[in-house]
Amino acid sequence: MSIFNQLLKKSSPQQGIVMYYLFAIVVAFLLLNLPFVHKPGVDVDPIDSLFVAVSGVSVTGLSPIDIASTYSTFGQIIIIIILNIGGIGVMAIGTLLWVVLGKHIGIRERQLIMLDNNKDNMSGTVKLIIEIVRTILIIELVGALLLAFYFYRDSHDLNYALMQGVFVSVSATTNGGLDITGKSLMPYANDYFVQTIVMFLIVLGSIGFPVLLETKAYIKNRIPNFRFSLFAKITTVTYFALFIFGFLIILLLEHNHLFKGMSWHKELFYAMFQSSTTRSAGLQTIDVSQFGQATNLIMGLLMFIGSSPSSVGGGIRTTTFAILLLFLLNFNNNNERTAIKVFNREIHGLDIQRSFAVFTMASVLTFIGVIIMLVVENGKMSFLQIFFEVMSAFGTCGLSLGITSNLDDVSKVVIMILMFIGRVGLITFIIMIGGRREPDKYQYPKERIQIG
C-alpha cells in the first residue's frame, strides 16, 4: 500500500483514477481466488478469473465462464460486492469507507471524487457521494425485496429466492449483466412482472446519478422554484429517445423474423427489454444471436452510445451523442461559430470539443479492437460477432453473440482493455494520455482549407 500511495501522490488526478480502478481489479481478482469461491472440483484459468474481475469492476457482464456452474454461493456474494464497487464507483465506495472510519478527506481525495463523478468543482462532493450511495442501495434493496418475494411465491425456497432476488437486483441496477441462472433472464421470458421490475432497475442505474438526485429533490420539493438542469433535460430526452428508437427498430426488423407467430404482447416485451438492455445492462430475455444481422448491427451501435454520464454504464454516453447530433442539426457553413441552442440554453464550446474528442477516440479504439481480433481469431468468428463483442465491451453492456468463451487469450485482453476504458471514461483516458496542456500564449495567422 505504501508503494501505491507513493505512486498516487506523484500521479495526476486522471492517472489516480485509473490506478484506483486497476487496484480494484487486482482486489477483485484476489477475492475471486479465495478458498470456497468456486464450486467443488471446478478449476478456473487465471486469465478467465481476471476477465470476470475486470467485467465485474467495469460492470460489463461479459464472461468466458458460466457464473452459475462455476461459483459457489460465497463466490456469488463476492461477485455482488464487486458489481457494487464497479457500479457505484471505486471513489464513491472509498469515500463511504473514509466517512465510516472517520478519516479526513483531503483536497487530493476530493479531486479524485470530482473527476470520477464528472463534476466541475469540489464543493459538496462528499455529500453528493453519500447521497448517491444511499440512493443506489435503496433502489437495489427495493428491487431485491420485490423480486425475492416473487421468486419465493414460485419456488417456496427462501434461500434461492433471496439469492436470486438480490443478484438480479444488483446486476440490473449496476447494469452488471452477470446472472446466476446460466441463461440470463431467458427463464423469465414470459414473466412480464420480472421484466418490468428489471427494466425499471436498468433505467434507474443508467440514466445518471444527477438525474436521480434532481428528480428526488423535485419530488420532495426541498428547493424553492426548483428547475431541472440542462444536463438532466438533455440526458433524459436522449435516453428515452434512444430507448424508443431501439424498441421500434427491433420490433420492425424482427416482426417477420424471430418474432413471427408470437403474440403482440410477447413481441412488445421482447423488443422493449432488448432495447433497454443495450443502454449498458447486458441482461437478455431472448438469445440475441438469433436476431437478424441488421438488428445486431443496430444493437451494436446502441451499445457504442451506452448510458448517461455519471451513471453505472459506459460507451461514449448519451450526452455526447446528443451534442454531436445537435451540432449537425445546427451546423451553418457560412458561420464561423456554430452555436448549439437547446431548452433556452447554449451549450458551452468546450463541451462540444470534448464530445468530438470522445467520439473520435472511441471510434479509433473500437476500430483497432475489431482489427486485432479479426487477425487473432483468423476466420473462426464472423465480422459481426467480433463487432458486437467489441461494442458490448466498450459500452460495458455484456451482450454477446456467444463467442466470449471461445476467444483467444489475446482477444480476451483486448476485450478487458475496452471494458476498463469504457468504465473509467474516455475523458479521463484522453487527458491521462495527452496530459493537461498550458494555454498557448500566442496565436498563428489563420488560413482556410477545403473541407468535404
C-alpha positions as CSV (number, residue, x, y, z in Angstrom):
1,M,0.0,0.0,0.0
2,S,2.9,2.4,0.7
3,I,4.2,1.9,-2.9
4,F,0.6,2.5,-4.2
5,N,0.3,5.7,-2.1
6,Q,3.7,7.0,-3.3
7,L,2.6,6.4,-7.0
8,L,-0.7,8.1,-6.2
9,K,0.9,11.2,-4.8
10,K,3.1,11.6,-7.9
11,S,0.3,11.0,-10.4
12,S,-2.2,13.4,-12.0
13,P,-5.9,13.1,-10.9
14,Q,-6.7,11.2,-14.1
15,Q,-3.8,8.8,-13.5
16,G,-5.0,8.4,-9.9
17,I,-8.5,7.4,-11.1
18,V,-7.0,4.8,-13.4
19,M,-4.8,3.5,-10.6
20,Y,-7.7,3.2,-8.2
21,Y,-9.7,1.1,-10.8
22,L,-6.6,-1.0,-11.5
23,F,-6.2,-1.6,-7.8
24,A,-9.9,-2.5,-7.5
25,I,-9.4,-5.1,-10.3
26,V,-6.5,-6.6,-8.5
27,V,-8.5,-6.9,-5.3
28,A,-11.4,-8.4,-7.2
29,F,-9.1,-10.9,-8.9
30,L,-7.7,-11.9,-5.5
31,L,-11.2,-12.2,-4.0
32,L,-12.3,-14.5,-6.8
33,N,-9.4,-16.8,-6.0
34,L,-10.2,-17.2,-2.3
35,P,-11.0,-20.7,-0.9
36,F,-14.6,-21.8,-1.3
37,V,-15.3,-19.2,-4.0
38,H,-15.6,-22.0,-6.7
39,K,-17.8,-25.0,-6.6
40,P,-16.1,-28.3,-5.6
41,G,-14.0,-29.7,-8.4
42,V,-14.1,-26.6,-10.5
43,D,-10.8,-25.1,-11.8
44,V,-10.7,-21.7,-13.5
45,D,-7.9,-20.5,-15.7
46,P,-6.2,-17.3,-14.2
47,I,-7.0,-15.3,-17.3
48,D,-10.7,-16.2,-17.0
49,S,-10.7,-15.1,-13.4
50,L,-9.1,-11.9,-14.4
51,F,-11.6,-11.5,-17.1
52,V,-14.5,-11.9,-14.7
53,A,-12.8,-9.4,-12.3
54,V,-12.5,-6.8,-15.0
55,S,-16.0,-7.5,-16.2
56,G,-17.3,-7.1,-12.6
57,V,-15.4,-3.9,-11.8
58,S,-16.4,-2.4,-15.2
59,V,-20.0,-3.7,-14.7
60,T,-19.9,-5.2,-18.2
61,G,-21.2,-8.7,-17.8
62,L,-19.2,-10.5,-20.4
63,S,-17.8,-13.8,-19.1
64,P,-15.9,-16.6,-20.6
65,I,-17.2,-19.0,-17.9
66,D,-20.7,-19.8,-16.7
67,I,-21.2,-18.0,-13.3
68,A,-23.9,-20.4,-12.1
69,S,-21.9,-23.6,-12.6
70,T,-18.5,-22.1,-11.6
71,Y,-19.1,-20.1,-8.4
72,S,-20.5,-21.2,-5.0
73,T,-22.9,-19.1,-3.0
74,F,-20.0,-17.4,-1.3
75,G,-18.4,-16.7,-4.7
76,Q,-21.7,-15.2,-6.0
77,I,-21.8,-12.9,-2.9
78,I,-18.2,-11.8,-3.8
79,I,-19.4,-11.0,-7.3
80,I,-22.3,-9.0,-5.9
81,I,-19.8,-6.9,-3.9
82,I,-17.6,-6.5,-6.9
83,L,-20.6,-5.3,-9.0
84,N,-21.5,-2.7,-6.4
85,I,-17.9,-1.4,-6.2
86,G,-17.8,-1.1,-10.0
87,G,-21.3,0.2,-10.4
88,I,-21.4,2.8,-7.7
89,G,-17.8,3.7,-8.4
90,V,-14.5,3.0,-6.7
91,M,-14.1,6.5,-5.4
92,A,-17.7,6.6,-4.1
93,I,-17.1,3.3,-2.1
94,G,-13.8,4.7,-0.9
95,T,-15.4,7.9,0.2
96,L,-18.0,6.0,2.1
97,L,-15.3,3.9,3.9
98,W,-13.4,7.1,4.7
99,V,-16.6,8.6,6.3
100,V,-17.4,5.5,8.2
101,L,-13.8,5.2,9.5
102,G,-13.8,8.9,10.4
103,K,-10.8,9.6,8.1
104,H,-10.2,13.2,6.9
105,I,-11.0,13.6,3.2
106,G,-8.4,16.0,1.8
107,I,-8.1,18.1,-1.4
108,R,-6.5,15.2,-3.3
109,E,-9.3,12.8,-2.5
110,R,-11.9,15.4,-3.3
111,Q,-10.2,16.0,-6.7
112,L,-10.5,12.3,-7.5
113,I,-14.1,12.1,-6.3
114,M,-14.9,15.1,-8.5
115,L,-13.2,13.5,-11.6
116,D,-14.8,10.1,-11.1
117,N,-18.3,11.7,-11.0
118,N,-17.8,14.2,-13.8
119,K,-18.2,17.2,-11.5
120,D,-16.7,20.6,-12.4
121,N,-16.0,21.7,-8.9
122,M,-15.2,20.2,-5.5
123,S,-18.0,21.8,-3.5
124,G,-20.3,19.3,-1.9
125,T,-18.5,16.2,-3.4
126,V,-18.6,14.2,-0.2
127,K,-22.3,14.9,0.5
128,L,-23.0,14.0,-3.2
129,I,-21.3,10.7,-2.9
130,I,-23.1,9.7,0.3
131,E,-26.4,10.6,-1.4
132,I,-25.5,8.6,-4.5
133,V,-24.5,5.5,-2.5
134,R,-27.7,5.8,-0.3
135,T,-29.9,6.1,-3.4
136,I,-28.4,3.2,-5.3
137,L,-28.5,0.9,-2.2
138,I,-32.2,1.8,-1.6
139,I,-33.0,1.1,-5.2
140,E,-31.2,-2.3,-5.0
141,L,-32.9,-3.2,-1.7
142,V,-36.4,-2.4,-3.0
143,G,-35.8,-4.3,-6.2
144,A,-34.4,-7.3,-4.3
145,L,-37.4,-7.5,-2.0
146,L,-39.9,-7.3,-4.8
147,L,-38.1,-9.9,-6.9
148,A,-37.3,-12.2,-3.9
149,F,-41.0,-12.2,-2.8
150,Y,-42.0,-13.0,-6.3
151,F,-39.4,-15.8,-6.7
152,Y,-40.4,-17.3,-3.3
153,R,-44.0,-17.4,-4.4
154,D,-43.0,-19.7,-7.3
155,S,-40.2,-21.8,-5.8
156,H,-41.1,-21.8,-2.0
157,D,-37.3,-21.9,-1.4
158,L,-36.4,-18.9,0.7
159,N,-32.6,-19.2,0.2
160,Y,-33.0,-19.5,-3.6
161,A,-35.5,-16.6,-3.7
162,L,-33.3,-14.3,-1.6
163,M,-30.1,-15.0,-3.5
164,Q,-31.8,-14.8,-6.9
165,G,-33.6,-11.6,-6.0
166,V,-30.5,-9.9,-4.6
167,F,-28.3,-10.9,-7.5
168,V,-30.8,-9.9,-10.2
169,S,-31.5,-6.6,-8.5
170,V,-27.8,-5.7,-8.1
171,S,-26.9,-6.9,-11.6
172,A,-29.8,-4.9,-13.1
173,T,-29.2,-1.7,-11.1
174,T,-25.5,-1.7,-11.6
175,N,-26.0,-2.7,-15.2
176,G,-23.6,-5.6,-14.5
177,G,-25.2,-8.1,-16.8
178,L,-24.0,-11.2,-14.9
179,D,-26.5,-13.8,-13.8
180,I,-26.7,-17.0,-11.7
181,T,-29.3,-18.8,-13.8
182,G,-26.8,-19.7,-16.6
183,K,-29.4,-18.3,-19.1
184,S,-29.6,-14.7,-18.1
185,L,-33.3,-13.8,-17.8
186,M,-34.5,-16.1,-20.6
187,P,-36.2,-18.4,-18.0
188,Y,-38.5,-15.3,-17.3
189,A,-39.2,-14.6,-21.0
190,N,-42.9,-14.9,-20.3
191,D,-42.9,-13.2,-16.9
192,Y,-43.8,-9.6,-17.5
193,F,-43.6,-8.7,-13.8
194,V,-39.9,-9.6,-13.5
195,Q,-39.1,-8.0,-16.8
196,T,-40.8,-4.7,-15.8
197,I,-39.0,-4.6,-12.5
198,V,-35.7,-5.3,-14.1
199,M,-36.2,-2.7,-16.8
200,F,-37.0,-0.1,-14.2
201,L,-33.8,-1.0,-12.3
202,I,-31.8,-0.8,-15.5
203,V,-33.1,2.7,-16.2
204,L,-32.5,3.9,-12.7
205,G,-29.0,2.7,-12.8
206,S,-28.0,4.0,-16.2
207,I,-29.9,7.3,-16.6
208,G,-27.3,9.1,-14.4
209,F,-27.0,9.8,-10.7
210,P,-27.5,13.6,-11.1
211,V,-30.9,13.0,-12.8
212,L,-32.0,10.7,-10.0
213,L,-30.9,13.2,-7.3
214,E,-32.6,16.1,-9.2
215,T,-35.8,14.1,-9.5
216,K,-35.6,13.2,-5.8
217,A,-35.2,16.9,-4.9
218,Y,-38.1,17.8,-7.2
219,I,-40.4,15.2,-5.7
220,K,-39.6,16.2,-2.2
221,N,-39.9,19.9,-3.2
222,R,-36.9,20.8,-0.9
223,I,-35.7,23.6,-3.2
224,P,-37.9,26.6,-3.8
225,N,-38.5,27.4,-7.5
226,F,-36.6,24.2,-8.5
227,R,-35.5,23.9,-12.1
228,F,-34.0,20.8,-13.8
229,S,-30.5,21.4,-15.1
230,L,-29.7,21.4,-18.8
231,F,-27.8,18.1,-18.2
232,A,-30.8,16.4,-16.8
233,K,-33.1,17.6,-19.6
234,I,-30.7,16.5,-22.4
235,T,-29.8,13.2,-20.7
236,T,-33.4,12.2,-20.1
237,V,-34.7,13.2,-23.5
238,T,-31.8,11.4,-25.3
239,Y,-32.0,8.4,-23.1
240,F,-35.7,7.7,-23.8
241,A,-35.4,8.7,-27.4
242,L,-32.7,6.0,-27.9
243,F,-34.9,3.6,-25.9
244,I,-37.9,4.2,-28.2
245,F,-35.7,4.1,-31.3
246,G,-34.2,0.7,-30.3
247,F,-37.6,-0.6,-29.4
248,L,-39.2,0.3,-32.7
249,I,-36.2,-0.9,-34.8
250,I,-36.1,-4.3,-33.1
251,L,-39.8,-4.7,-33.4
252,L,-39.9,-3.8,-37.1
253,L,-36.8,-5.8,-38.1
254,E,-37.8,-8.9,-36.1
255,H,-41.6,-8.8,-36.6
256,N,-41.4,-11.2,-39.7
257,H,-38.2,-12.9,-38.5
258,L,-37.7,-14.1,-34.9
259,F,-40.9,-12.7,-33.6
260,K,-43.0,-14.2,-36.3
261,G,-46.0,-16.0,-34.9
262,M,-45.7,-14.6,-31.4
263,S,-48.4,-12.7,-29.6
264,W,-48.4,-8.9,-29.8
265,H,-47.6,-8.6,-26.0
266,K,-44.7,-11.0,-26.2
267,E,-43.2,-9.1,-29.2
268,L,-43.7,-5.9,-27.3
269,F,-41.8,-7.0,-24.2
270,Y,-39.0,-8.7,-26.1
271,A,-38.4,-5.5,-28.1
272,M,-38.7,-3.3,-25.0
273,F,-36.4,-5.4,-22.9
274,Q,-33.7,-5.8,-25.5
275,S,-33.8,-2.1,-26.3
276,S,-33.4,-1.1,-22.6
277,T,-30.6,-3.6,-22.1
278,T,-28.5,-2.0,-24.8
279,R,-28.0,1.1,-22.6
280,S,-25.4,-0.9,-20.7
281,A,-27.3,-3.7,-18.8
282,G,-26.4,-6.9,-20.8
283,L,-29.3,-9.0,-19.4
284,Q,-31.4,-10.6,-22.0
285,T,-34.8,-12.4,-22.3
286,I,-34.1,-13.9,-25.7
287,D,-30.9,-15.2,-27.4
288,V,-29.8,-12.2,-29.3
289,S,-27.6,-14.4,-31.6
290,Q,-30.9,-15.4,-33.2
291,F,-31.6,-11.8,-34.3
292,G,-31.0,-10.8,-37.9
293,Q,-27.7,-9.2,-38.9
294,A,-29.4,-5.7,-39.3
295,T,-30.8,-5.9,-35.7
296,N,-27.5,-6.9,-34.2
297,L,-25.7,-4.2,-36.1
298,I,-28.2,-1.6,-34.7
299,M,-27.8,-3.0,-31.2
300,G,-24.0,-2.8,-31.5
301,L,-24.3,0.9,-32.3
302,L,-26.7,1.5,-29.4
303,M,-24.2,-0.2,-27.1
304,F,-21.5,2.0,-28.5
305,I,-23.5,5.1,-27.4
306,G,-24.1,3.4,-24.0
307,S,-25.6,5.0,-20.9
308,S,-25.6,8.5,-19.4
309,P,-22.6,10.2,-17.8
310,S,-22.2,9.8,-14.0
311,S,-24.1,6.5,-14.2
312,V,-23.1,2.8,-13.9
313,G,-22.6,2.4,-17.6
314,G,-20.1,3.1,-20.3
315,G,-19.9,3.9,-24.0
316,I,-19.5,7.4,-25.5
317,R,-22.5,8.4,-23.3
318,T,-25.9,9.8,-24.2
319,T,-24.9,13.5,-23.9
320,T,-22.0,13.0,-26.3
321,F,-24.4,11.5,-28.9
322,A,-26.9,14.3,-28.3
323,I,-24.3,17.1,-28.7
324,L,-23.0,15.5,-31.9
325,L,-26.5,15.3,-33.3
326,L,-27.4,18.8,-32.3
327,F,-24.2,20.1,-33.8
328,L,-25.1,18.6,-37.2
329,L,-28.7,20.0,-37.0
330,N,-27.3,23.5,-36.1
331,F,-24.4,23.4,-38.5
332,N,-24.1,26.5,-40.6
333,N,-21.4,26.5,-43.3
334,N,-21.5,30.3,-43.6
335,N,-21.0,30.9,-39.8
336,E,-17.5,30.7,-38.2
337,R,-19.0,29.6,-34.9
338,T,-21.8,27.0,-34.8
339,A,-23.8,27.6,-31.6
340,I,-25.9,24.8,-30.2
341,K,-29.1,26.1,-28.6
342,V,-31.5,23.8,-26.7
343,F,-34.0,24.3,-23.9
344,N,-33.4,28.0,-24.0
345,R,-29.7,27.5,-23.2
346,E,-26.5,27.4,-25.3
347,I,-24.1,24.5,-24.9
348,H,-20.5,25.5,-23.9
349,G,-18.0,25.3,-26.7
350,L,-15.7,23.2,-24.6
351,D,-18.3,20.5,-24.2
352,I,-18.7,20.4,-28.0
353,Q,-15.0,19.9,-28.4
354,R,-15.0,17.2,-25.7
355,S,-17.8,15.4,-27.4
356,F,-15.9,15.2,-30.7
357,A,-12.8,14.1,-28.9
358,V,-14.7,11.3,-27.1
359,F,-16.4,10.2,-30.3
360,T,-13.1,10.2,-32.3
361,M,-11.1,8.3,-29.6
362,A,-13.9,5.8,-29.1
363,S,-14.2,5.1,-32.9
364,V,-10.4,4.7,-33.1
365,L,-10.2,2.3,-30.1
366,T,-13.1,0.1,-31.2
367,F,-11.8,0.0,-34.8
368,I,-8.4,-1.1,-33.6
369,G,-10.0,-3.6,-31.3
370,V,-12.0,-5.1,-34.1
371,I,-9.0,-5.3,-36.4
372,I,-6.8,-7.0,-33.8
373,M,-9.5,-9.6,-33.0
374,L,-10.1,-10.3,-36.7
375,V,-6.4,-11.0,-37.1
376,V,-6.1,-13.1,-34.0
377,E,-9.3,-15.1,-34.5
378,N,-8.3,-15.7,-38.1
379,G,-11.7,-16.5,-39.6
380,K,-13.0,-18.5,-36.6
381,M,-15.7,-15.8,-36.0
382,S,-17.6,-13.5,-38.3
383,F,-17.1,-9.8,-38.5
384,L,-20.5,-9.1,-37.0
385,Q,-19.8,-11.4,-34.0
386,I,-16.5,-9.6,-33.3
387,F,-18.0,-6.1,-33.9
388,F,-20.9,-6.9,-31.5
389,E,-18.4,-8.2,-28.8
390,V,-16.2,-5.1,-29.1
391,M,-19.2,-2.7,-28.9
392,S,-20.6,-4.6,-25.9
393,A,-17.2,-4.4,-24.1
394,F,-16.7,-0.7,-24.8
395,G,-20.3,0.1,-23.8
396,T,-19.8,-2.1,-20.7
397,C,-23.0,-3.8,-21.8
398,G,-22.3,-7.5,-21.6
399,L,-24.5,-8.8,-24.5
400,S,-22.7,-11.4,-26.7
401,L,-23.4,-13.5,-29.8
402,G,-22.0,-16.5,-27.9
403,I,-18.3,-16.1,-28.7
404,T,-16.8,-14.9,-25.3
405,S,-15.9,-18.4,-24.1
406,N,-14.2,-19.3,-27.4
407,L,-12.0,-16.2,-27.6
408,D,-8.2,-16.4,-27.9
409,D,-6.2,-15.1,-24.9
410,V,-5.1,-12.0,-26.9
411,S,-8.7,-11.3,-27.8
412,K,-9.7,-11.6,-24.1
413,V,-7.0,-9.0,-23.3
414,V,-8.4,-6.6,-26.0
415,I,-11.9,-7.0,-24.5
416,M,-10.6,-6.4,-21.0
417,I,-8.9,-3.2,-22.1
418,L,-12.0,-1.9,-23.8
419,M,-14.2,-2.8,-20.7
420,F,-11.8,-1.0,-18.5
421,I,-11.6,2.2,-20.7
422,G,-15.4,2.1,-21.1
423,R,-15.9,2.2,-17.3
424,V,-13.1,4.7,-16.4
425,G,-14.4,7.1,-19.1
426,L,-12.8,8.4,-22.3
427,I,-12.3,12.0,-21.0
428,T,-10.2,10.6,-18.1
429,F,-8.4,8.3,-20.6
430,I,-7.7,11.1,-23.1
431,I,-6.4,13.5,-20.5
432,M,-4.2,10.8,-18.9
433,I,-2.6,10.0,-22.3
434,G,-2.2,13.6,-23.6
435,G,-1.8,15.3,-20.3
436,R,-3.1,18.8,-19.4
437,R,-1.5,21.4,-21.6
438,E,-1.0,25.0,-20.7
439,P,-3.0,27.6,-22.7
440,D,-1.0,29.0,-25.7
441,K,0.4,32.4,-25.1
442,Y,0.5,33.3,-28.8
443,Q,-1.5,32.5,-32.0
444,Y,-0.6,31.9,-35.5
445,P,-2.3,33.5,-38.5
446,K,-5.5,31.6,-39.5
447,E,-5.8,30.1,-43.0
448,R,-8.8,28.4,-44.6
449,I,-8.6,24.9,-46.1
450,Q,-11.1,22.9,-48.3
451,I,-13.4,20.6,-46.4
452,G,-15.6,17.9,-47.8
